[in-house]
Amino acid sequence: MRARFTRLIRRTLSWPAHRLDAQDARAYNRGWTVTSGKFGSRTYRDPRWDHVEELRAEHLRDEAATGSRPDLAPAQRDARAVLR
């Protein structure tokens, strides 16, 4: 009886890991990092987001260094602006 109960507990605790294997595989294929947490939780993270702020700051530095702004011309029949 005790062995049966132990097997049931082990199977129950391993269930989330087996259930999340497909999601983990998709995340790994996309180059994301997967971190296992407490109680079978997972954290999926795209490492490309680490560089977004760096690229944004670099773009703003380049724009400030040139001192130029893009020319905006009004579009003909709507309120949108066209970048030339």
DSSP file (Angstrom, degrees, kcal/mol; ACC not computed):
  #  RESIDUE AA STRUCTURE BP1 BP2  ACC     N-H-->O    O-->H-N    N-H-->O    O-->H-N    TCO  KAPPA ALPHA  PHI   PSI    X-CA   Y-CA   Z-CA
    1    1 A M     >        0   0    0      0, 0.0     4,-2.1     0, 0.0     5,-0.2   0.000 360.0 360.0 360.0 -43.0    0.0    0.0    0.0
    2    2 A R  H  >  +     0   0    0      1,-0.2     4,-2.4     2,-0.2     5,-0.2   0.907 360.0  51.0 -65.4 -40.9    2.8    2.4    0.9
    3    3 A A  H  > S+     0   0    0      1,-0.2     4,-2.4     2,-0.2    -1,-0.2   0.895 109.6  50.9 -62.7 -40.2    4.7    1.7   -2.4
    4    4 A R  H  > S+     0   0    0      2,-0.2     4,-2.1     1,-0.2    -1,-0.2   0.910 110.8  48.3 -63.3 -42.7    1.5    2.4   -4.3
    5    5 A F  H  X S+     0   0    0     -4,-2.1     4,-2.2     2,-0.2    -2,-0.2   0.893 110.7  51.4 -64.9 -40.5    1.0    5.7   -2.5
    6    6 A T  H  X S+     0   0    0     -4,-2.4     4,-2.5     2,-0.2    -2,-0.2   0.912 109.7  49.5 -63.8 -43.2    4.6    6.7   -3.1
    7    7 A R  H  X S+     0   0    0     -4,-2.4     4,-2.7     1,-0.2     5,-0.2   0.899 109.5  52.3 -61.9 -40.6    4.3    5.9   -6.9
    8    8 A L  H  X S+     0   0    0     -4,-2.1     4,-2.3     2,-0.2    -2,-0.2   0.911 110.4  47.4 -62.1 -43.0    1.1    8.0   -7.0
    9    9 A I  H  X S+     0   0    0     -4,-2.2     4,-2.5     2,-0.2    -2,-0.2   0.929 112.9  48.4 -65.4 -44.8    2.9   10.9   -5.4
   10   10 A R  H  X S+     0   0    0     -4,-2.5     4,-1.8     1,-0.2    -2,-0.2   0.915 113.0  47.8 -61.9 -43.0    5.9   10.7   -7.7
   11   11 A R  H  X S+     0   0    0     -4,-2.7     4,-0.8     1,-0.2    -1,-0.2   0.893 112.2  49.8 -65.3 -39.2    3.6   10.5  -10.8
   12   12 A T  H  < S+     0   0    0     -4,-2.3     3,-0.4    -5,-0.2    -2,-0.2   0.895 111.9  47.6 -66.4 -40.5    1.6   13.4   -9.6
   13   13 A L  H  < S+     0   0    0     -4,-2.5     4,-0.4     1,-0.2    -1,-0.2   0.804 112.8  48.5 -72.4 -28.4    4.7   15.6   -9.0
   14   14 A S  H  X S+     0   0    0     -4,-1.8     4,-1.9    -5,-0.2    -1,-0.2   0.597  89.5  87.3 -85.7 -10.5    6.2   14.7  -12.3
   15   15 A W  H  X S+     0   0    0     -4,-0.8     4,-2.3    -3,-0.4     5,-0.2   0.905  85.4  49.8 -58.8 -46.9    3.0   15.4  -14.2
   16   16 A P  H  > S+     0   0    0      0, 0.0     4,-2.0     0, 0.0    -1,-0.2   0.890 108.6  54.1 -62.2 -35.9    3.6   19.2  -14.7
   17   17 A A  H  4 S+     0   0    0     -4,-0.4     4,-0.4     1,-0.2    -2,-0.2   0.926 111.9  43.4 -63.2 -44.1    7.1   18.5  -16.1
   18   18 A H  H >< S+     0   0    0     -4,-1.9     3,-0.8     1,-0.2     4,-0.4   0.870 113.1  52.9 -67.8 -36.4    5.8   16.1  -18.7
   19   19 A R  H 3< S+     0   0    0     -4,-2.3     3,-0.4     1,-0.2     4,-0.3   0.835 111.0  46.2 -68.8 -32.2    2.9   18.4  -19.6
   20   20 A L  T 3X S+     0   0    0     -4,-2.0     4,-2.6    -5,-0.2    -1,-0.2   0.430  83.9  95.1 -92.3   0.6    5.2   21.4  -20.1
   21   21 A D  H <> S+     0   0    0     -3,-0.8     4,-2.4    -4,-0.4    -1,-0.2   0.888  84.5  50.8 -59.7 -40.2    7.8   19.5  -22.3
   22   22 A A  H  > S+     0   0    0     -4,-0.4     4,-2.1    -3,-0.4    -1,-0.2   0.906 111.6  47.3 -65.4 -41.4    6.1   20.6  -25.5
   23   23 A Q  H  > S+     0   0    0     -4,-0.3     4,-2.3     2,-0.2    -2,-0.2   0.902 111.5  51.3 -65.9 -39.9    6.1   24.3  -24.4
   24   24 A D  H  X S+     0   0    0     -4,-2.6     4,-2.8     2,-0.2    -2,-0.2   0.916 108.6  51.5 -62.0 -42.8    9.8   24.0  -23.3
   25   25 A A  H  X S+     0   0    0     -4,-2.4     4,-2.3     1,-0.2    -2,-0.2   0.914 110.1  48.6 -62.4 -43.6   10.7   22.5  -26.7
   26   26 A R  H  X S+     0   0    0     -4,-2.1     4,-1.4     2,-0.2    -1,-0.2   0.911 112.4  49.1 -61.9 -41.9    9.0   25.4  -28.6
   27   27 A A  H  <>S+     0   0    0     -4,-2.3     5,-2.6     1,-0.2     4,-0.5   0.922 111.3  48.5 -64.9 -44.1   10.8   27.9  -26.4
   28   28 A Y  H ><5S+     0   0    0     -4,-2.8     3,-1.1     1,-0.2    -1,-0.2   0.891 108.2  54.9 -63.5 -38.8   14.2   26.3  -26.9
   29   29 A N  H 3<5S+     0   0    0     -4,-2.3    -1,-0.2     1,-0.3    -2,-0.2   0.814 107.8  50.0 -64.2 -29.6   13.6   26.3  -30.7
   30   30 A R  T 3<5S-     0   0    0     -4,-1.4    -1,-0.3    -3,-0.3    -2,-0.2   0.513 121.0-109.4 -84.8  -5.6   13.0   30.0  -30.6
   31   31 A G  T < 5S+     0   0    0     -3,-1.1    -3,-0.2    -4,-0.5    -2,-0.1   0.613  70.4 143.2  88.2  13.1   16.1   30.6  -28.6
   32   32 A W      < -     0   0    0     -5,-2.6     2,-0.4    -6,-0.2    -1,-0.3  -0.379  50.5-117.8 -81.0 162.6   14.4   31.5  -25.4
   33   33 A T  E     -A   45   0A   0     12,-3.0    12,-2.2    -2,-0.1     2,-0.5  -0.832  22.0-154.8-100.1 143.4   15.6   30.5  -21.9
   34   34 A V  E     -A   44   0A   0     -2,-0.4     2,-0.5    10,-0.2    10,-0.2  -0.976   8.5-171.0-120.7 125.0   13.5   28.3  -19.7
   35   35 A T  E     -A   43   0A   0      8,-2.3     8,-2.2    -2,-0.5     2,-0.4  -0.968  16.1-140.0-118.2 127.1   13.8   28.4  -16.0
   36   36 A S  E     -A   42   0A   0     -2,-0.5     6,-0.2     6,-0.2     2,-0.1  -0.699  27.2-175.3 -84.6 133.5   12.1   25.9  -13.7
   37   37 A G    >   -     0   0    0      4,-3.4     3,-0.9    -2,-0.4     2,-0.1  -0.330  34.5 -49.8-113.0-163.8   10.6   27.3  -10.6
   38   38 A K  G >  S+     0   0    0      1,-0.2     3,-1.7     2,-0.2    -1,-0.2  -0.361 117.3  13.2 -70.6 149.8    8.9   26.1   -7.5
   39   39 A F  G 3  S-     0   0    0      1,-0.3    -1,-0.2    -3,-0.1    -3,-0.0   0.770 134.1 -58.6  56.9  32.1    5.9   23.7   -7.7
   40   40 A G  G <  S+     0   0    0     -3,-0.9    -1,-0.3     1,-0.2    -2,-0.2   0.591  93.7 149.5  80.6  10.7    6.6   22.9  -11.4
   41   41 A S    <   -     0   0    0     -3,-1.7    -4,-3.4    -5,-0.1     2,-0.3  -0.367  30.6-152.2 -75.6 159.2    6.3   26.5  -12.6
   42   42 A R  E     -A   36   0A   0     -6,-0.2     2,-0.5    -2,-0.1    -6,-0.2  -0.963   8.3-154.1-130.6 147.6    8.3   27.7  -15.6
   43   43 A T  E     -A   35   0A   0     -8,-2.2    -8,-2.3    -2,-0.3     2,-0.5  -0.991  11.8-162.0-121.1 122.7    9.6   31.1  -16.7
   44   44 A Y  E     +A   34   0A   0     -2,-0.5     2,-0.4   -10,-0.2   -10,-0.2  -0.888  13.4 179.3-106.0 132.7   10.1   31.7  -20.4
   45   45 A R  E     -A   33   0A   0    -12,-2.2   -12,-3.0    -2,-0.5    -2,-0.0  -0.996  26.3-143.6-140.9 134.0   12.3   34.6  -21.5
   46   46 A D    >   -     0   0    0     -2,-0.4     3,-1.6   -14,-0.2     4,-0.2  -0.859  12.5-155.7 -94.2 113.3   13.5   35.9  -24.8
   47   47 A P  G >  S+     0   0    0      0, 0.0     3,-1.6     0, 0.0     4,-0.3   0.652  83.7  78.7 -68.2 -13.1   17.1   37.1  -24.4
   48   48 A R  G >  S+     0   0    0      1,-0.3     3,-1.4     2,-0.2     4,-0.4   0.790  80.4  69.4 -63.9 -24.5   16.8   39.5  -27.3
   49   49 A W  G X> S+     0   0    0     -3,-1.6     3,-0.6     1,-0.3     4,-0.5   0.695  83.7  71.8 -66.9 -16.6   14.9   41.9  -24.9
   50   50 A D  G <4 S+     0   0    0     -3,-1.6     4,-0.4     1,-0.2    -1,-0.3   0.808 101.2  43.9 -64.3 -28.5   18.2   42.4  -23.1
   51   51 A H  G <> S+     0   0    0     -3,-1.4     4,-2.5    -4,-0.3     5,-0.2   0.501  88.1  88.4 -97.7  -5.5   19.5   44.4  -26.1
   52   52 A V  H <> S+     0   0    0     -3,-0.6     4,-2.5    -4,-0.4     5,-0.2   0.935  91.4  44.7 -61.5 -48.0   16.4   46.6  -26.8
   53   53 A E  H  X S+     0   0    0     -4,-0.5     4,-2.5     1,-0.2    -1,-0.2   0.880 112.7  52.4 -66.6 -37.0   17.4   49.4  -24.4
   54   54 A E  H  > S+     0   0    0     -4,-0.4     4,-2.3     2,-0.2    -1,-0.2   0.933 112.0  45.5 -62.6 -45.4   21.0   49.4  -25.6
   55   55 A L  H  X S+     0   0    0     -4,-2.5     4,-2.5     2,-0.2    -2,-0.2   0.891 112.3  51.4 -65.6 -39.6   19.8   49.7  -29.2
   56   56 A R  H  X S+     0   0    0     -4,-2.5     4,-2.3    -5,-0.2    -1,-0.2   0.926 111.4  47.0 -63.3 -44.5   17.3   52.4  -28.3
   57   57 A A  H  X S+     0   0    0     -4,-2.5     4,-2.2     2,-0.2    -2,-0.2   0.894 112.1  50.8 -64.6 -40.0   20.0   54.4  -26.5
   58   58 A E  H  X S+     0   0    0     -4,-2.3     4,-2.4     2,-0.2    -2,-0.2   0.912 110.1  49.6 -63.9 -42.8   22.4   54.0  -29.4
   59   59 A H  H  X S+     0   0    0     -4,-2.5     4,-2.3     1,-0.2    -2,-0.2   0.911 111.2  48.9 -62.8 -42.9   19.8   55.2  -31.9
   60   60 A L  H  X S+     0   0    0     -4,-2.3     4,-2.2     2,-0.2    -1,-0.2   0.876 110.7  51.0 -66.6 -36.6   19.1   58.2  -29.8
   61   61 A R  H  X S+     0   0    0     -4,-2.2     4,-2.2     2,-0.2    -2,-0.2   0.927 111.1  47.9 -64.3 -44.6   22.8   59.0  -29.5
   62   62 A D  H  X S+     0   0    0     -4,-2.4     4,-1.8     1,-0.2    -2,-0.2   0.901 112.2  49.3 -63.1 -40.9   23.2   58.8  -33.2
   63   63 A E  H  X S+     0   0    0     -4,-2.3     4,-1.5     1,-0.2     5,-0.5   0.896 112.4  47.3 -66.5 -40.0   20.2   61.0  -33.9
   64   64 A A  H  < S+     0   0    0     -4,-2.2    -1,-0.2     1,-0.2    -2,-0.2   0.846 109.3  55.0 -69.8 -33.6   21.4   63.6  -31.4
   65   65 A A  H  < S+     0   0    0     -4,-2.2    -2,-0.2     1,-0.2    -1,-0.2   0.884 110.9  43.4 -68.7 -38.6   24.9   63.6  -32.9
   66   66 A T  H  < S-     0   0    0     -4,-1.8    -1,-0.2    -5,-0.2    -2,-0.2   0.793  92.6-150.4 -77.9 -27.2   23.7   64.3  -36.4
   67   67 A G     <  +     0   0    0     -4,-1.5     2,-0.3     1,-0.2    -3,-0.1   0.611  51.7 126.2  70.4  11.0   21.3   67.0  -35.2
   68   68 A S        -     0   0    0     -5,-0.5    -1,-0.2     0, 0.0    -2,-0.1  -0.769  44.7-158.4-105.4 149.2   18.9   66.3  -38.0
   69   69 A R        -     0   0    0     -2,-0.3     2,-0.1    -3,-0.1     3,-0.0  -0.907  32.8 -98.9-116.7 149.7   15.3   65.4  -37.9
   70   70 A P        -     0   0    0      0, 0.0     2,-0.4     0, 0.0    13,-0.0  -0.383  39.8-109.7 -67.6 146.2   13.4   63.7  -40.7
   71   71 A D        -     0   0    0     -2,-0.1    13,-1.8     2,-0.0     2,-0.5  -0.626  32.8-157.6 -76.0 129.7   11.4   65.9  -43.0
   72   72 A L  E     -B   83   0B   0     -2,-0.4    11,-0.2    11,-0.2     9,-0.0  -0.936   9.9-174.5-111.3 129.4    7.7   65.4  -42.5
   73   73 A A  E     -B   82   0B   0      9,-2.0     9,-2.7    -2,-0.5     2,-0.1  -0.968  30.6-110.3-120.5 138.5    5.3   66.3  -45.3
   74   74 A P  E     -B   81   0B   0      0, 0.0     7,-0.2     0, 0.0     5,-0.1  -0.397  32.3-119.2 -67.3 141.8    1.5   66.1  -44.8
   75   75 A A        -     0   0    0      5,-1.9     3,-0.1     3,-0.2     6,-0.0  -0.398  25.4-115.5 -74.1 159.9   -0.3   63.4  -46.7
   76   76 A Q  S    S+     0   0    0      1,-0.2    -1,-0.1    -2,-0.1     3,-0.0   0.923  98.4  15.1 -71.0 -47.4   -2.9   64.6  -49.2
   77   77 A R  S    S+     0   0    0      3,-0.0     2,-0.3    -3,-0.0    -1,-0.2   0.295 119.5  42.8-118.4  13.0   -6.2   63.3  -47.9
   78   78 A D  S    S-     0   0    0      2,-0.2    -3,-0.2    -3,-0.1     0, 0.0  -0.891  83.0-102.4-146.3 179.5   -5.6   62.3  -44.3
   79   79 A A  S    S+     0   0    0     -2,-0.3     2,-0.1    -5,-0.1    -3,-0.0   0.360  80.2 111.7 -90.0   6.2   -4.0   63.4  -41.1
   80   80 A R        -     0   0    0     -6,-0.1    -5,-1.9     1,-0.0     2,-0.4  -0.447  62.8-130.5 -78.8 154.6   -1.0   61.1  -41.3
   81   81 A A  E     -B   74   0B   0     -7,-0.2     2,-0.5    -2,-0.1    -2,-0.1  -0.836  12.8-140.7-104.2 143.9    2.5   62.4  -42.0
   82   82 A V  E     -B   73   0B   0     -9,-2.7    -9,-2.0    -2,-0.4     2,-0.5  -0.890  12.9-135.1-105.9 132.7    4.7   60.9  -44.7
   83   83 A L  E      B   72   0B   0     -2,-0.5   -11,-0.2   -11,-0.2    -2,-0.0  -0.761 360.0 360.0 -88.3 123.6    8.4   60.4  -44.0
   84   84 A R              0   0    0    -13,-1.8    -1,-0.1    -2,-0.5   -12,-0.1   0.392 360.0 360.0-110.7 360.0   10.7   61.6  -46.9
